[in-house]
Amino acid sequence: MLTGGYGRAWTDTEEAATENLALVLRELARRWGPHRPVSMRVPLFRAQAGEPMPPLFRSLCDADCHGDPAGWGPVTADGWRCPSTGVPATPR
């Protein structure tokens, strides 16, 4: 989570984080094969409707990570390998 940066410092930090994430995704794709984005829309709509969210999505939301994670492997609520998430849309 980015905190305490504004303007150019924020942009520089966000760009560095994005580049680092791309490196991680390339390495994981080399090991596990291609990834696919896993939409956060359905879990967020469930939360808005007052329904419980799967633990993975609840943890991501609690950390203010609302971007779509990259996923590999079985796509079940409790069995994903999802090591990447988007950064918060606004600075805190």
N, C-alpha and C positions, 0 to 999 in steps of 0.2 A: 504494500500500500504506500502510495506517495503522500508525504505530508511535508509541509513547511517550504515547498518550492512554488515559485510563481513566475509567470512570464517565460523568459528564455530558459531559466534553470529547470522549470517544469517540462518544457518541450524537450530539452536535451536529455533529461532523465527518462522521459517517456520513450524517446527514440532509442536510447540505449537498452531499455527494458524490452522493447519490441524486437530489436536485433537479437538480443540474448534469447528470447522466446523462439525466434525463428531458428536459431542454432540448435536449441533443444529439440524442437519439432523435427528438424532434419535428421538428427541423430536417432531419435526414437523411430522415425519412419524407416531408417536404415535397418534398425534392429527388429521392429515389429511389423513393418509394412506401412502402407498409407493409412493416414488417420481420416476421420470425418468429423465435421462439427456436430456437436450435440446441442440442440436448441434448448435455451433456458425459458422459452415462451410458455410451454405447457406447465412446468413447475411454478412459474410466477403467476400464471392464471389460477392455478390451484390454490396458491396462497391467498390471492385476492378473493377467491370464493370461500375462504375459511376452511379449506381442506388441508390436511397435513402434506408437507413436502417430503420427498425422500431425503434421507439424511445427507447425502452428498450435496444436493442442491441447497438444503438448509444451511450447511456449512459454508458453501460458496456465497450465499446471500448474506450470511452473518459477517463475512469478511469483505463485504461490499464489492464482490466480484460478480458482475452481472453479464459479462461477455460470454459468448458460447464457448464451452470447453472443447478441446480436441479429444476424441475418443478412439480407443483401440479395443479390440477384443469383444467379448460378449456384451451386448447392450441390454443389461437388466439394471434395475434401480440400485442393486447392491453389488453388482459384479463388474463395474466399469473400471478401466484403467484410463483416467482422465487427468493427466498431469498439468494441463495448461488451462488458463482462464484469461479472460479479458481484464484490462485494468479498469478501475472505476472511471466513470465518465467525467466526473468533476473532482477538482482537488478538495481535500478535506481541510 
